[in-house]
Amino acid sequence: MEKQPCVYILASARHGTLYIGVTSDLIGRLYQHRTGAVPGFTSRHGVHHLVRYELFGAMEGAILREKQLKRWHRQWKINLIESDNPEWVDLAIGLGFPAAGPNGC
């Protein structure tokens, strides 16, 4: 995947802990999350399954969307995920990653 601004949502499991982030390199960022390269929320809470991402033409739009989603109620976020991914499939697999295990790898 070519580098492109995007907002992404990770989950620990179906209806589990959610994390919303923004990046211009989704593949690189997913690798960091899955390997625990950057200690933080996702590594502490086992949040490694990519359940949604949205691509943008410019980083400004992606940042605005990230801020909007972070203000949403949890149920709205769940509804958004399930509108395109009702089974909470790990979309990272389609991007070339192995299935995430309990510790993300």
C-alpha positions, 0 to 999 in steps of 0.5 A, spaced: 500 500 500 502 506 498 503 511 503 497 515 504 494 519 510 488 515 513 485 514 520 484 507 523 481 503 528 484 497 532 480 493 537 482 487 542 477 483 540 469 484 537 466 489 542 473 489 545 477 495 547 478 500 541 484 505 539 483 510 534 489 513 530 492 517 524 498 515 520 501 516 513 503 509 513 498 504 515 503 498 514 508 501 518 504 503 523 500 496 524 507 493 524 509 498 530 502 496 534 503 488 532 510 488 535 510 492 541 515 497 538 512 503 541 510 502 548 503 505 550 496 503 550 495 498 544 501 494 547 498 494 554 491 493 552 492 488 547 489 492 541 492 489 535 486 487 530 485 492 524 477 493 524 476 499 520 480 504 516 479 510 512 484 513 506 484 521 505 487 525 500 491 530 505 493 529 512 489 535 515 482 531 513 485 525 516 487 528 523 480 532 523 476 525 522 480 522 527 478 528 532 471 527 530 471 519 531 475 520 538 469 524 540 464 519 538 460 515 543 462 508 544 456 505 541 457 510 535 464 507 533 461 500 534 456 502 529 461 505 524 465 498 524 459 494 523 457 498 518 462 495 513 465 490 517 460 486 521 464 480 523 470 484 526 474 481 521 482 483 522 483 487 515 490 487 516 490 480 514 488 483 507 494 487 507 499 482 508 499 481 516 499 474 519 493 473 524 494 477 530 494 472 536 493 474 543 499 478 544 498 481 537 503 477 533 
